[in-house]
Amino acid sequence: MMDFIIRTIILASSIFLVGKITKLYIIEDFFTALIAALILAIVNVVIRPLLIFITFPLTIVTLGIFLFFINGICLIIVSALVPKFKIEGCLNSAIAAFIISLTSIILEWLSGF
């Protein structure tokens, strides 16, 4: 349980930092980022596998590059569910998802997690 809490806080920090630094999306405060991280975790468990299954041929043809857009679609779904988190455009969301992933990896590495 503690593992989930720490990873969620790291993901929320990544969402907040990327939103404030890159301007790819608008996020109001850290609490909103925390809610977005929790909902993103749920979306990644429930909806993302279904999207990967449906778009598997396209993912194979693009040699996995389409997975970035699937992550972006998950981020768009989260922005539709969280009121103070706004993202527009599939390309912005795909780029933001990629940068959030990199930032999370770096923060986990720095925290020793």
N, C-alpha and C positions, 0 to 999 in steps of 0.2 A: 504494500500500500504506500509506503514511504517512497518507493521507487517511482510510482505513478505521480505522486505529488511533486517530487523534484523535477521529473521530466516535464510535467505540465507547466511548472514555473519557468523552466528554461525555455520551453516553447512560447509561453506568453511574453517572456523577455525578448525573444527573437522577433515575434510579431510586432511588438511595440517599437523596438529599435529600428527595424527595417521600415516600418511605416513612417517614423519620424525622420529618418535619414534620406530615404529614396524618394518619397512623395509618390510612390506607385499606387498607394491607397491612403485613405484617411482613417485614422484611429484616434479617438479622443483621449483616452487615459489608459493606465495600466490595468485597471479593473475590467475595462472592456476587452483588453488583450487577453486577460485571464479567462473571461467567458468565451471569447473566440477560440482560445486554445482548447478548452474543454469540449466545445462543440466540434472543433476540427478533429479531435481525437475520436469522437463518436462517428463523425462522417467518414473518417479513415477506416473505421472498423466495419461500418454497415454499408455504405454506398460505394466507396472506392473499389472494393473487390468486384462488385457488380459492374461498374464501369470498365474495369480492366477486362473482365470476361466478355462483355459486349463488344469492346473495341480491340480484341486480341488480334484479329487479322491486320488491322491498321497499325497496331503496335509492332507487329512482325515486319510489315513492309517498311516502316520508318526506322527499323532497327532500335526500337525502344524510345525514340525521341518523343513519340506521342504521349508517353507517360508524364512528361512535363505539363502537357495540356490537361491531362486527367487531374493532376495535382492542382492546376489552376482552376479547373471546374469545381473541385472540392472547396477551394478557397472562395469561389463565387457563391457557392451554396451557403457557406458560413456567413458571408457578408449579407446574404438575404435574410438570415436568421438573427443576426446581431444588429440592433438598431444603430449603434454609434460606430459601425465599421463599414466603410463604403469602398468598393472597388469596382472599376468599370473596365470592361474589355477583357477578352480572353488572353491577349498577349501580355497585358499588364499583370494579370493574375498568374500566368505561367512564369513570368520573370520573377514576380514577387515570391511565388512558391519555391522557386529554385534558390533565391537568396535567403529566404527563411530557413530552408533546409541546411544551407551552408552555415548560416549563423548559429543554428541550433547545434550543429556538429562541433563548431568551434567553441561554443559556450560549454557544451558537455565535456569537451577535452580540457578546457581551462579549469573547470570545476572538479576534474578528476573522476567524473561519473561515467 
